[in-house]
Amino acid sequence: MLVQLLQQHPADTGADRAVFRSQRGQALTRFGIYKIVRHHTQRLDKRGHDGQPIRISPHVLRHTAAVGLLEAGVEVNVIRAWLGHASLETTNRYAEINLAMKVAAMQACEPPNSAPESGFPNKGRWQEDRALLDWLQSL
């Protein structure tokens, strides 16, 4: 697909040539990309945990991609390089841990054999502790 986009403008052969272009053939700016994203997402009704509407922007897509990579197990330094961050601290802002990742971490701490005859309960006690689950959700 990228090759096809590049072939649409064969006269432009520089290594830094634009892949994504406006209808006039100019390189898309960040403002142009923002307008395109807003145009195609304005009818979506996306709400946050607090019920407030969320505006979808290129930054939201970038953040979602970074968190998806993190959840897939991609090393944070690879994500940092992919996002073009100079500092790992900047990337760590994207590294929000969701509840599924928290549960996976807690499950990793359970005994390997949780059969009743092993003397360990079938279900980790933390899974039944509503206060703990609420606290984990708040992190």
The first five atom37 places (N, CA, C, CB, O) and aatype in JSON, in Angstrom:
{
  "aatype": [12, 10, 19, 5, 10, 10, 5, 5, 8, 14, 0, 3, 16, 7, 0, 3, 1, 0, 19, 13, 1, 15, 5, 1, 7, 5, 0, 10, 16, 1, 13, 7, 9, 18, 11, 9, 19, 1, 8, 8, 16, 5, 1, 10, 3, 11, 1, 7, 8, 3, 7, 5, 14, 9, 1, 9, 15, 14, 8, 19, 10, 1, 8, 16, 0, 0, 19, 7, 10, 10, 6, 0, 7, 19, 6, 19, 2, 19, 9, 1, 0, 17, 10, 7, 8, 0, 15, 10, 6, 16, 16, 2, 1, 18, 0, 6, 9, 2, 10, 0, 12, 11, 19, 0, 0, 12, 5, 0, 4, 6, 14, 14, 2, 15, 0, 14, 6, 15, 7, 13, 14, 2, 11, 7, 1, 17, 5, 6, 3, 1, 0, 10, 10, 3, 17, 10, 5, 15, 10],
  "atom_mask": [
    [1, 1, 1, 1, 1],
    [1, 1, 1, 1, 1],
    [1, 1, 1, 1, 1],
    [1, 1, 1, 1, 1],
    [1, 1, 1, 1, 1],
    [1, 1, 1, 1, 1],
    [1, 1, 1, 1, 1],
    [1, 1, 1, 1, 1],
    [1, 1, 1, 1, 1],
    [1, 1, 1, 1, 1],
    [1, 1, 1, 1, 1],
    [1, 1, 1, 1, 1],
    [1, 1, 1, 1, 1],
    [1, 1, 1, 0, 1],
    [1, 1, 1, 1, 1],
    [1, 1, 1, 1, 1],
    [1, 1, 1, 1, 1],
    [1, 1, 1, 1, 1],
    [1, 1, 1, 1, 1],
    [1, 1, 1, 1, 1],
    [1, 1, 1, 1, 1],
    [1, 1, 1, 1, 1],
    [1, 1, 1, 1, 1],
    [1, 1, 1, 1, 1],
    [1, 1, 1, 0, 1],
    [1, 1, 1, 1, 1],
    [1, 1, 1, 1, 1],
    [1, 1, 1, 1, 1],
    [1, 1, 1, 1, 1],
    [1, 1, 1, 1, 1],
    [1, 1, 1, 1, 1],
    [1, 1, 1, 0, 1],
    [1, 1, 1, 1, 1],
    [1, 1, 1, 1, 1],
    [1, 1, 1, 1, 1],
    [1, 1, 1, 1, 1],
    [1, 1, 1, 1, 1],
    [1, 1, 1, 1, 1],
    [1, 1, 1, 1, 1],
    [1, 1, 1, 1, 1],
    [1, 1, 1, 1, 1],
    [1, 1, 1, 1, 1],
    [1, 1, 1, 1, 1],
    [1, 1, 1, 1, 1],
    [1, 1, 1, 1, 1],
    [1, 1, 1, 1, 1],
    [1, 1, 1, 1, 1],
    [1, 1, 1, 0, 1],
    [1, 1, 1, 1, 1],
    [1, 1, 1, 1, 1],
    [1, 1, 1, 0, 1],
    [1, 1, 1, 1, 1],
    [1, 1, 1, 1, 1],
    [1, 1, 1, 1, 1],
    [1, 1, 1, 1, 1],
    [1, 1, 1, 1, 1],
    [1, 1, 1, 1, 1],
    [1, 1, 1, 1, 1],
    [1, 1, 1, 1, 1],
    [1, 1, 1, 1, 1],
    [1, 1, 1, 1, 1],
    [1, 1, 1, 1, 1],
    [1, 1, 1, 1, 1],
    [1, 1, 1, 1, 1],
    [1, 1, 1, 1, 1],
    [1, 1, 1, 1, 1],
    [1, 1, 1, 1, 1],
    [1, 1, 1, 0, 1],
    [1, 1, 1, 1, 1],
    [1, 1, 1, 1, 1],
    [1, 1, 1, 1, 1],
    [1, 1, 1, 1, 1],
    [1, 1, 1, 0, 1],
    [1, 1, 1, 1, 1],
    [1, 1, 1, 1, 1],
    [1, 1, 1, 1, 1],
    [1, 1, 1, 1, 1],
    [1, 1, 1, 1, 1],
    [1, 1, 1, 1, 1],
    [1, 1, 1, 1, 1],
    [1, 1, 1, 1, 1],
    [1, 1, 1, 1, 1],
    [1, 1, 1, 1, 1],
    [1, 1, 1, 0, 1],
    [1, 1, 1, 1, 1],
    [1, 1, 1, 1, 1],
    [1, 1, 1, 1, 1],
    [1, 1, 1, 1, 1],
    [1, 1, 1, 1, 1],
    [1, 1, 1, 1, 1],
    [1, 1, 1, 1, 1],
    [1, 1, 1, 1, 1],
    [1, 1, 1, 1, 1],
    [1, 1, 1, 1, 1],
    [1, 1, 1, 1, 1],
    [1, 1, 1, 1, 1],
    [1, 1, 1, 1, 1],
    [1, 1, 1, 1, 1],
    [1, 1, 1, 1, 1],
    [1, 1, 1, 1, 1],
    [1, 1, 1, 1, 1],
    [1, 1, 1, 1, 1],
    [1, 1, 1, 1, 1],
    [1, 1, 1, 1, 1],
    [1, 1, 1, 1, 1],
    [1, 1, 1, 1, 1],
    [1, 1, 1, 1, 1],
    [1, 1, 1, 1, 1],
    [1, 1, 1, 1, 1],
    [1, 1, 1, 1, 1],
    [1, 1, 1, 1, 1],
    [1, 1, 1, 1, 1],
    [1, 1, 1, 1, 1],
    [1, 1, 1, 1, 1],
    [1, 1, 1, 1, 1],
    [1, 1, 1, 1, 1],
    [1, 1, 1, 1, 1],
    [1, 1, 1, 1, 1],
    [1, 1, 1, 0, 1],
    [1, 1, 1, 1, 1],
    [1, 1, 1, 1, 1],
    [1, 1, 1, 1, 1],
    [1, 1, 1, 1, 1],
    [1, 1, 1, 0, 1],
    [1, 1, 1, 1, 1],
    [1, 1, 1, 1, 1],
    [1, 1, 1, 1, 1],
    [1, 1, 1, 1, 1],
    [1, 1, 1, 1, 1],
    [1, 1, 1, 1, 1],
    [1, 1, 1, 1, 1],
    [1, 1, 1, 1, 1],
    [1, 1, 1, 1, 1],
    [1, 1, 1, 1, 1],
    [1, 1, 1, 1, 1],
    [1, 1, 1, 1, 1],
    [1, 1, 1, 1, 1],
    [1, 1, 1, 1, 1],
    [1, 1, 1, 1, 1]
  ],
  "atom_positions": [
    [[0.81, -1.19, 0.0], [0.0, 0.0, 0.0], [0.86, 1.26, 0.0], [-0.93, -0.01, 1.19], [0.55, 2.21, -0.73]],
    [[1.93, 1.3, 0.79], [2.8, 2.47, 0.79], [3.46, 2.66, -0.56], [3.86, 2.34, 1.87], [3.63, 3.78, -1.03]],
    [[3.84, 1.57, -1.19], [4.46, 1.66, -2.51], [3.47, 2.29, -3.5], [4.9, 0.25, -3.01], [3.86, 3.13, -4.31]],
    [[2.21, 1.88, -3.42], [1.19, 2.45, -4.3], [1.04, 3.95, -4.07], [-0.15, 1.75, -4.1], [0.93, 4.72, -5.02]],
    [[1.04, 4.36, -2.8], [0.94, 5.78, -2.5], [2.13, 6.56, -3.04], [0.82, 6.0, -0.98], [1.97, 7.65, -3.58]],
    [[3.32, 6.0, -2.92], [4.51, 6.66, -3.42], [4.53, 6.72, -4.95], [5.76, 5.94, -2.92], [5.03, 7.68, -5.53]],
    [[3.97, 5.71, -5.61], [3.94, 5.67, -7.06], [2.96, 6.69, -7.65], [3.58, 4.28, -7.53], [3.03, 6.98, -8.85]],
    [[2.07, 7.23, -6.84], [1.12, 8.22, -7.33], [1.82, 9.53, -7.7], [0.04, 8.48, -6.3], [1.25, 10.34, -8.43]],
    [[3.03, 9.76, -7.2], [3.79, 10.97, -7.47], [5.21, 10.59, -7.89], [3.8, 11.92, -6.23], [6.15, 10.83, -7.14]],
    [[5.36, 9.99, -9.09], [6.67, 9.48, -9.51], [7.73, 10.56, -9.69], [6.52, 8.71, -10.79], [8.93, 10.27, -9.62]],
    [[7.34, 11.8, -9.93], [8.33, 12.87, -10.13], [9.05, 13.2, -8.83], [7.65, 14.12, -10.68], [10.18, 13.69, -8.85]],
    [[8.41, 12.94, -7.71], [8.99, 13.23, -6.41], [9.73, 11.98, -5.94], [7.9, 13.66, -5.37], [9.09, 11.02, -5.49]],
    [[11.05, 11.96, -6.04], [11.82, 10.75, -5.73], [12.73, 10.9, -4.52], [12.64, 10.36, -6.91], [13.49, 9.98, -4.21]],
    [[12.67, 12.04, -3.83], [13.54, 12.25, -2.67], [13.25, 11.28, -1.55], [0.0, 0.0, 0.0], [12.12, 10.79, -1.41]],
    [[14.26, 11.0, -0.74], [14.1, 10.08, 0.39], [13.12, 10.62, 1.42], [15.45, 9.81, 1.04], [12.51, 9.84, 2.16]],
    [[12.97, 11.93, 1.49], [12.07, 12.53, 2.47], [10.73, 12.95, 1.85], [12.74, 13.73, 3.13], [10.03, 13.81, 2.39]],
    [[10.39, 12.36, 0.72], [9.12, 12.72, 0.06], [7.93, 12.31, 0.91], [9.04, 12.06, -1.33], [7.98, 11.34, 1.67]],
    [[6.86, 13.06, 0.76], [5.66, 12.81, 1.54], [4.91, 11.59, 1.01], [4.75, 14.04, 1.53], [4.74, 11.43, -0.2]],
    [[4.47, 10.75, 1.9], [3.66, 9.59, 1.53], [2.19, 9.98, 1.52], [3.9, 8.4, 2.51], [1.46, 9.63, 0.59]],
    [[1.77, 10.7, 2.52], [0.37, 11.1, 2.64], [0.24, 12.55, 2.19], [-0.15, 10.92, 4.1], [0.92, 13.44, 2.69]],
    [[-0.65, 12.74, 1.21], [-0.77, 14.05, 0.58], [-2.21, 14.53, 0.57], [-0.22, 14.01, -0.85], [-3.15, 13.74, 0.66]],
    [[-2.35, 15.83, 0.47], [-3.68, 16.44, 0.37], [-4.22, 16.22, -1.04], [-3.62, 17.96, 0.71], [-3.55, 15.65, -1.9]],
    [[-5.45, 16.67, -1.28], [-6.04, 16.56, -2.61], [-5.26, 17.36, -3.65], [-7.49, 17.03, -2.58], [-5.31, 17.05, -4.84]],
    [[-4.54, 18.37, -3.2], [-3.73, 19.2, -4.11], [-2.34, 18.61, -4.33], [-3.6, 20.61, -3.56], [-1.55, 19.17, -5.1]],
    [[-2.03, 17.49, -3.67], [-0.72, 16.86, -3.84], [0.34, 17.34, -2.88], [0.0, 0.0, 0.0], [1.49, 16.92, -2.96]],
    [[-0.04, 18.23, -1.97], [0.9, 18.74, -0.97], [1.01, 17.75, 0.19], [0.45, 20.14, -0.46], [0.08, 17.0, 0.47]],
    [[2.15, 17.76, 0.85], [2.33, 16.91, 2.03], [1.31, 17.3, 3.09], [3.78, 17.02, 2.6], [1.1, 18.48, 3.34]],
    [[0.68, 16.3, 3.69], [-0.28, 16.59, 4.76], [0.47, 17.13, 5.97], [-1.09, 15.32, 5.14], [1.52, 16.61, 6.36]],
    [[-0.07, 18.16, 6.55], [0.48, 18.7, 7.79], [-0.23, 18.04, 8.96], [0.34, 20.27, 7.85], [-1.21, 17.31, 8.76]],
    [[0.25, 18.28, 10.15], [-0.44, 17.71, 11.31], [-1.84, 18.29, 11.45], [0.37, 17.96, 12.6], [-2.74, 17.62, 11.97]],
    [[-2.03, 19.52, 11.0], [-3.36, 20.12, 11.05], [-4.29, 19.47, 10.03], [-3.27, 21.63, 10.8], [-5.48, 19.28, 10.29]],
    [[-3.75, 19.14, 8.86], [-4.53, 18.45, 7.84], [-4.97, 17.07, 8.32], [0.0, 0.0, 0.0], [-6.11, 16.66, 8.09]],
    [[-4.06, 16.37, 8.97], [-4.39, 15.04, 9.5], [-5.44, 15.17, 10.6], [-3.12, 14.34, 10.05], [-6.36, 14.36, 10.68]],
    [[-5.3, 16.19, 11.44], [-6.27, 16.42, 12.51], [-7.67, 16.64, 11.91], [-5.86, 17.64, 13.37], [-8.65, 16.08, 12.39]],
    [[-7.75, 17.45, 10.86], [-9.05, 17.73, 10.23], [-9.66, 16.45, 9.65], [-8.89, 18.78, 9.12], [-10.86, 16.24, 9.76]],
    [[-8.85, 15.61, 9.03], [-9.35, 14.37, 8.44], [-9.89, 13.45, 9.54], [-8.23, 13.66, 7.64], [-10.98, 12.89, 9.41]],
    [[-9.13, 13.29, 10.62], [-9.56, 12.43, 11.72], [-10.85, 12.97, 12.33], [-8.46, 12.33, 12.81], [-11.79, 12.21, 12.56]],
    [[-10.91, 14.27, 12.6], [-12.13, 14.86, 13.17], [-13.32, 14.68, 12.24], [-11.91, 16.36, 13.46], [-14.43, 14.39, 12.7]],
    [[-13.11, 14.85, 10.94], [-14.2, 14.7, 9.98], [-14.79, 13.29, 10.01], [-13.71, 15.03, 8.56], [-16.01, 13.11, 10.0]],
    [[-13.92, 12.29, 10.07], [-14.38, 10.9, 10.01], [-14.82, 10.33, 11.35], [-13.29, 10.04, 9.46], [-15.37, 9.24, 11.4]],
    [[-14.59, 11.06, 12.44], [-14.97, 10.54, 13.75], [-16.01, 11.41, 14.46], [-13.76, 10.42, 14.63], [-16.4, 11.09, 15.58]],
    [[-16.45, 12.48, 13.85], [-17.35, 13.41, 14.53], [-18.68, 12.78, 14.9], [-17.59, 14.61, 13.67], [-19.33, 13.24, 15.85]],
    [[-19.12, 11.75, 14.19], [-20.4, 11.13, 14.5], [-20.3, 10.01, 15.53], [-21.02, 10.59, 13.24], [-21.32, 9.47, 15.96]],
    [[-19.09, 9.65, 15.92], [-18.91, 8.6, 16.91], [-19.22, 9.14, 18.3], [-17.47, 8.03, 16.86], [-18.86, 10.27, 18.62]],
    [[-19.88, 8.34, 19.1], [-20.19, 8.74, 20.48], [-19.32, 7.94, 21.42], [-21.7, 8.54, 20.82], [-19.74, 6.9, 21.93]],
    [[-18.11, 8.41, 21.64], [-17.14, 7.72, 22.49], [-17.11, 8.43, 23.84], [-15.72, 7.69, 21.84], [-16.99, 9.65, 23.9]],
    [[-17.23, 7.64, 24.91], [-17.26, 8.23, 26.25], [-16.2, 7.58, 27.13], [-18.65, 8.07, 26.9], [-15.88, 6.4, 26.98]],
    [[-15.66, 8.38, 28.04], [-14.65, 7.9, 28.97], [-15.28, 7.19, 30.15], [0.0, 0.0, 0.0], [-16.5, 7.02, 30.2]],
    [[-14.44, 6.77, 31.1], [-14.92, 6.07, 32.3], [-15.89, 6.92, 33.1], [-13.74, 5.67, 33.17], [-16.77, 6.4, 33.78]],
    [[-15.72, 8.24, 33.03], [-16.58, 9.14, 33.79], [-17.85, 9.54, 33.03], [-15.82, 10.38, 34.16], [-18.64, 10.33, 33.53]],
    [[-18.04, 8.99, 31.84], [-19.23, 9.29, 31.05], [-19.12, 10.53, 30.19], [0.0, 0.0, 0.0], [-20.02, 10.84, 29.41]],
    [[-18.01, 11.25, 30.33], [-17.81, 12.46, 29.55], [-17.41, 12.11, 28.11], [-16.73, 13.36, 30.2], [-16.69, 11.13, 27.9]],
    [[-17.88, 12.88, 27.13], [-17.5, 12.58, 25.74], [-16.01, 12.74, 25.51], [-18.27, 13.48, 24.78], [-15.36, 13.62, 26.09]],
    [[-15.47, 11.89, 24.66], [-14.05, 11.94, 24.3], [-13.97, 12.36, 22.84], [-13.34, 10.56, 24.54], [-14.63, 11.78, 21.98]],
    [[-13.18, 13.37, 22.57], [-12.95, 13.77, 21.19], [-11.81, 12.92, 20.65], [-12.62, 15.3, 21.09], [-10.74, 12.84, 21.25]],
    [[-12.04, 12.31, 19.52], [-11.01, 11.47, 18.92], [-10.12, 12.36, 18.05], [-11.64, 10.31, 18.08], [-10.59, 13.09, 17.19]],
    [[-8.83, 12.27, 18.31], [-7.85, 13.07, 17.59], [-6.7, 12.16, 17.17], [-7.33, 14.26, 18.47], [-6.64, 11.01, 17.59]],
    [[-5.79, 12.65, 16.34], [-4.62, 11.84, 16.01], [-3.85, 11.41, 17.25], [-3.69, 12.62, 15.08], [-3.28, 10.32, 17.28]],
    [[-3.83, 12.27, 18.29], [-3.12, 11.91, 19.53], [-3.79, 10.7, 20.19], [-3.09, 13.1, 20.5], [-3.1, 9.83, 20.71]],
    [[-5.12, 10.66, 20.18], [-5.83, 9.51, 20.77], [-5.47, 8.23, 20.01], [-7.38, 9.75, 20.74], [-5.26, 7.19, 20.62]],
    [[-5.39, 8.32, 18.69], [-5.01, 7.15, 17.89], [-3.57, 6.73, 18.2], [-5.16, 7.44, 16.38], [-3.27, 5.54, 18.3]],
    [[-2.69, 7.71, 18.36], [-1.29, 7.43, 18.68], [-1.18, 6.78, 20.06], [-0.46, 8.74, 18.64], [-0.45, 5.8, 20.24]],
    [[-1.93, 7.32, 21.02], [-1.94, 6.78, 22.37], [-2.48, 5.34, 22.37], [-2.79, 7.67, 23.3], [-1.91, 4.46, 23.02]],
    [[-3.56, 5.12, 21.64], [-4.16, 3.79, 21.56], [-3.18, 2.78, 20.95], [-5.45, 3.83, 20.73], [-3.06, 1.66, 21.42]],
    [[-2.48, 3.2, 19.9], [-1.49, 2.31, 19.29], [-0.37, 2.0, 20.27], [-0.91, 2.95, 18.01], [0.07, 0.85, 20.35]],
    [[0.1, 3.0, 21.01], [1.19, 2.78, 21.97], [0.76, 1.83, 23.08], [1.64, 4.11, 22.58], [1.52, 0.93, 23.45]],
    [[-0.45, 2.0, 23.61], [-0.94, 1.12, 24.67], [-1.15, -0.29, 24.12], [-2.26, 1.67, 25.28], [-0.85, -1.27, 24.81]],
    [[-1.65, -0.4, 22.89], [-1.82, -1.72, 22.27], [-0.5, -2.44, 22.11], [0.0, 0.0, 0.0], [-0.41, -3.64, 22.34]],
    [[0.54, -1.71, 21.71], [1.87, -2.31, 21.6], [2.38, -2.76, 22.96], [2.86, -1.32, 20.97], [2.96, -3.84, 23.09]],
    [[2.16, -1.94, 23.97], [2.58, -2.29, 25.33], [1.86, -3.56, 25.79], [2.29, -1.13, 26.3], [2.49, -4.46, 26.34]],
    [[0.55, -3.62, 25.57], [-0.23, -4.79, 25.98], [0.18, -6.05, 25.22], [-1.72, -4.53, 25.77], [0.06, -7.16, 25.73]],
    [[0.67, -5.86, 23.99], [1.11, -7.0, 23.19], [2.5, -7.49, 23.61], [1.13, -6.62, 21.71], [3.0, -8.48, 23.07]],
    [[3.11, -6.79, 24.57], [4.4, -7.23, 25.08], [5.59, -6.59, 24.38], [0.0, 0.0, 0.0], [6.72, -7.02, 24.59]],
    [[5.36, -5.57, 23.56], [6.47, -4.9, 22.89], [7.25, -4.12, 23.94], [5.96, -3.96, 21.75], [6.67, -3.44, 24.78]],
    [[8.56, -4.21, 23.88], [9.43, -3.55, 24.85], [9.24, -2.04, 24.78], [10.91, -3.91, 24.59], [9.1, -1.48, 23.69]],
    [[9.22, -1.39, 25.92], [8.91, 0.04, 25.99], [9.92, 0.88, 25.22], [8.87, 0.49, 27.45], [9.56, 1.94, 24.7]],
    [[11.19, 0.45, 25.14], [12.17, 1.21, 24.35], [11.88, 1.14, 22.86], [13.58, 0.67, 24.62], [12.16, 2.1, 22.13]],
    [[11.31, 0.03, 22.39], [10.91, -0.07, 20.99], [9.75, 0.89, 20.73], [10.5, -1.53, 20.63], [9.72, 1.57, 19.7]],
    [[8.81, 0.94, 21.66], [7.68, 1.87, 21.53], [8.18, 3.31, 21.54], [6.64, 1.65, 22.66], [7.71, 4.14, 20.77]],
    [[9.14, 3.61, 22.41], [9.73, 4.95, 22.48], [10.32, 5.34, 21.13], [10.82, 5.0, 23.57], [10.09, 6.45, 20.65]],
    [[11.07, 4.43, 20.52], [11.68, 4.73, 19.22], [10.61, 4.88, 18.14], [12.67, 3.61, 18.83], [10.71, 5.76, 17.29]],
    [[9.6, 4.03, 18.18], [8.53, 4.08, 17.18], [7.77, 5.4, 17.25], [7.56, 2.91, 17.37], [7.39, 5.97, 16.23]],
    [[7.57, 5.89, 18.48], [6.86, 7.16, 18.66], [7.77, 8.37, 18.42], [6.28, 7.24, 20.06], [7.29, 9.49, 18.27]],
    [[9.08, 8.13, 18.38], [10.02, 9.22, 18.15], [10.32, 10.04, 19.38], [0.0, 0.0, 0.0], [10.74, 11.2, 19.28]],
    [[10.12, 9.45, 20.55], [10.41, 10.17, 21.8], [11.9, 10.14, 22.09], [9.62, 9.56, 22.98], [12.55, 9.1, 21.92]],
    [[12.44, 11.26, 22.51], [13.84, 11.31, 22.9], [14.04, 10.71, 24.29], [14.35, 12.76, 22.87], [15.08, 10.13, 24.59]],
    [[13.02, 10.87, 25.13], [13.12, 10.43, 26.51], [12.15, 9.29, 26.79], [12.87, 11.59, 27.47], [11.01, 9.3, 26.32]],
    [[12.6, 8.32, 27.56], [11.74, 7.22, 27.97], [10.64, 7.72, 28.9], [12.56, 6.13, 28.66], [9.56, 7.13, 28.95]],
    [[10.9, 8.8, 29.63], [9.89, 9.36, 30.53], [8.65, 9.81, 29.75], [10.47, 10.54, 31.31], [7.53, 9.66, 30.24]],
    [[8.85, 10.34, 28.57], [7.72, 10.75, 27.74], [6.89, 9.54, 27.35], [8.2, 11.49, 26.47], [5.66, 9.59, 27.41]],
    [[7.53, 8.47, 26.97], [6.83, 7.25, 26.57], [6.09, 6.63, 27.74], [7.8, 6.24, 25.98], [5.02, 6.05, 27.56]],
    [[6.64, 6.74, 28.93], [5.99, 6.15, 30.1], [4.61, 6.74, 30.36], [6.86, 6.34, 31.32], [3.79, 6.12, 31.02]],
    [[4.35, 7.94, 29.84], [3.0, 8.51, 29.97], [1.98, 7.68, 29.2], [2.99, 9.96, 29.46], [0.81, 7.63, 29.58]],
    [[2.42, 7.03, 28.14], [1.54, 6.18, 27.36], [1.34, 4.81, 28.01], [2.09, 6.01, 25.95], [0.39, 4.09, 27.71]],
    [[2.24, 4.48, 28.9], [2.27, 3.13, 29.46], [1.26, 2.95, 30.58], [3.66, 2.81, 29.97], [1.61, 2.49, 31.67]],
    [[0.04, 3.32, 30.33], [-1.01, 3.1, 31.32], [-1.29, 1.61, 31.38], [-2.3, 3.91, 30.96], [-1.37, 0.92, 30.36]],
    [[-1.43, 1.13, 32.58], [-1.71, -0.28, 32.75], [-3.21, -0.44, 32.97], [-0.89, -0.89, 33.94], [-3.77, 0.16, 33.89]],
    [[-3.83, -1.24, 32.13], [-5.27, -1.42, 32.29], [-5.57, -2.58, 33.25], [-5.94, -1.68, 30.92], [-4.66, -3.3, 33.67]],
    [[-6.82, -2.74, 33.58], [-7.21, -3.75, 34.55], [-6.82, -5.16, 34.11], [-8.71, -3.69, 34.8], [-6.42, -5.97, 34.94]],
    [[-6.93, -5.46, 32.83], [-6.56, -6.79, 32.35], [-5.08, -7.08, 32.63], [-6.85, -6.92, 30.83], [-4.72, -8.2, 33.0]],
    [[-4.23, -6.08, 32.45], [-2.81, -6.28, 32.73], [-2.57, -6.45, 34.23], [-1.99, -5.1, 32.19], [-1.7, -7.22, 34.63]],
    [[-3.34, -5.74, 35.04], [-3.21, -5.88, 36.49], [-3.63, -7.28, 36.93], [-4.05, -4.82, 37.21], [-2.97, -7.89, 37.77]],
    [[-4.73, -7.77, 36.38], [-5.2, -9.12, 36.72], [-4.15, -10.15, 36.3], [-6.56, -9.42, 36.03], [-3.87, -11.09, 37.05]],
    [[-3.57, -9.98, 35.1], [-2.54, -10.92, 34.64], [-1.34, -10.91, 35.58], [-2.1, -10.56, 33.2], [-0.75, -11.96, 35.84]],
    [[-0.98, -9.74, 36.08], [0.15, -9.66, 37.02], [-0.18, -10.38, 38.32], [0.51, -8.19, 37.31], [0.67, -11.07, 38.88]],
    [[-1.41, -10.22, 38.81], [-1.81, -10.9, 40.04], [-1.87, -12.41, 39.82], [-3.19, -10.38, 40.52], [-1.48, -13.18, 40.7]],
    [[-2.35, -12.84, 38.66], [-2.41, -14.27, 38.37], [-1.02, -14.88, 38.28], [-3.17, -14.53, 37.08], [-0.82, -16.05, 38.62]],
    [[-0.06, -14.09, 37.82], [1.32, -14.58, 37.75], [1.89, -14.85, 39.14], [2.19, -13.57, 37.01], [2.85, -15.61, 39.27]],
    [[1.3, -14.25, 40.16], [1.77, -14.44, 41.54], [1.11, -15.62, 42.23], [1.52, -13.19, 42.34], [1.49, -15.98, 43.34]],
    [[0.11, -16.23, 41.58], [-0.58, -17.37, 42.2], [0.3, -18.61, 42.14], [-1.93, -17.63, 41.51], [1.15, -18.73, 41.26]],
    [[0.1, -19.53, 43.08], [0.87, -20.79, 43.04], [0.6, -21.52, 41.74], [0.51, -21.69, 44.26], [-0.52, -21.47, 41.23]],
    [[1.6, -22.21, 41.18], [1.42, -22.87, 39.89], [0.37, -23.98, 39.92], [2.73, -23.44, 39.44], [-0.31, -24.21, 38.92]],
    [[0.23, -24.66, 41.04], [-0.75, -25.74, 41.14], [-1.81, -25.3, 42.13], [-0.08, -27.09, 41.58], [-1.61, -25.37, 43.34]],
    [[-2.95, -24.83, 41.61], [-3.97, -24.34, 42.52], [-5.12, -25.34, 42.67], [-4.52, -23.0, 42.01], [-6.26, -24.96, 42.94]],
    [[-4.81, -26.62, 42.5], [-5.82, -27.65, 42.71], [-6.11, -27.77, 44.2], [-5.36, -29.02, 42.11], [-5.21, -27.56, 45.01]],
    [[-7.35, -28.12, 44.58], [-7.71, -28.21, 46.01], [-6.79, -29.13, 46.8], [-9.14, -28.7, 46.15], [-6.5, -28.85, 47.97]],
    [[-6.32, -30.23, 46.19], [-5.47, -31.15, 46.94], [-4.08, -30.58, 47.22], [-5.34, -32.46, 46.18], [-3.35, -31.13, 48.04]],
    [[-3.72, -29.49, 46.56], [-2.41, -28.9, 46.79], [-2.38, -28.06, 48.07], [-2.02, -28.04, 45.61], [-1.31, -27.65, 48.52]],
    [[-3.56, -27.82, 48.65], [-3.62, -27.0, 49.84], [-3.85, -25.53, 49.54], [0.0, 0.0, 0.0], [-4.03, -24.73, 50.46]],
    [[-3.84, -25.16, 48.25], [-4.09, -23.78, 47.86], [-5.52, -23.67, 47.36], [-3.09, -23.31, 46.78], [-6.04, -24.63, 46.79]],
    [[-6.17, -22.54, 47.57], [-7.53, -22.38, 47.07], [-7.55, -22.35, 45.54], [-8.16, -21.09, 47.63], [-6.55, -21.99, 44.91]],
    [[-8.69, -22.73, 44.94], [-8.84, -22.72, 43.48], [-8.72, -21.3, 42.91], [-10.19, -23.32, 43.09], [-8.19, -21.1, 41.82]],
    [[-9.21, -20.36, 43.64], [-9.25, -18.99, 43.16], [-8.43, -18.13, 44.11], [-10.72, -18.46, 43.04], [-8.55, -18.26, 45.33]],
    [[-7.6, -17.25, 43.55], [-6.83, -16.36, 44.4], [-7.76, -15.5, 45.25], [0.0, 0.0, 0.0], [-8.79, -15.03, 44.78]],
    [[-7.38, -15.3, 46.5], [-8.23, -14.51, 47.39], [-8.42, -13.09, 46.88], [-7.62, -14.48, 48.79], [-9.46, -12.47, 47.09]],
    [[-7.42, -12.59, 46.22], [-7.51, -11.23, 45.7], [-8.65, -11.08, 44.7], [-6.19, -10.83, 45.06], [-9.18, -9.98, 44.54]],
    [[-9.03, -12.16, 44.02], [-10.1, -12.09, 43.02], [-11.47, -11.89, 43.68], [-10.12, -13.36, 42.17], [-12.42, -11.49, 43.01]],
    [[-11.57, -12.16, 44.95], [-12.83, -12.0, 45.66], [-12.84, -10.75, 46.53], [-13.1, -13.23, 46.52], [-13.86, -10.43, 47.14]],
    [[-11.73, -10.05, 46.59], [-11.61, -8.87, 47.44], [-12.04, -7.64, 46.65], [-10.15, -8.71, 47.97], [-11.24, -7.08, 45.9]],
    [[-13.29, -7.21, 46.82], [-13.85, -6.1, 46.06], [-13.06, -4.81, 46.28], [-15.31, -5.88, 46.46], [-12.84, -4.05, 45.34]],
    [[-12.64, -4.57, 47.53], [-11.88, -3.36, 47.82], [-10.55, -3.36, 47.05], [-11.62, -3.25, 49.34], [-10.15, -2.33, 46.51]],
    [[-9.88, -4.5, 47.01], [-8.63, -4.61, 46.28], [-8.85, -4.4, 44.79], [-7.97, -5.96, 46.54], [-8.1, -3.67, 44.14]],
    [[-9.89, -5.03, 44.24], [-10.2, -4.88, 42.81], [-10.55, -3.43, 42.48], [-11.36, -5.8, 42.41], [-10.13, -2.92, 41.44]],
    [[-11.3, -2.76, 43.36], [-11.61, -1.35, 43.14], [-10.35, -0.49, 43.19], [-12.62, -0.86, 44.19], [-10.19, 0.43, 42.39]],
    [[-9.45, -0.81, 44.14], [-8.2, -0.07, 44.23], [-7.35, -0.28, 42.98], [-7.42, -0.51, 45.47], [-6.79, 0.68, 42.45]],
    [[-7.26, -1.53, 42.49], [-6.5, -1.8, 41.27], [-7.1, -1.04, 40.08], [-6.48, -3.31, 40.97], [-6.36, -0.52, 39.25]],
    [[-8.41, -0.98, 40.01], [-9.08, -0.27, 38.94], [-8.75, 1.23, 38.97], [-10.6, -0.48, 39.03], [-8.68, 1.88, 37.93]],
    [[-8.55, 1.76, 40.19], [-8.29, 3.2, 40.33], [-6.87, 3.58, 39.94], [-8.55, 3.64, 41.76], [-6.6, 4.75, 39.71]],
    [[-5.95, 2.62, 39.86], [-4.56, 2.94, 39.53], [-4.41, 3.42, 38.12], [-3.68, 1.74, 39.74], [-3.3, 3.72, 37.69]]
  ]
}
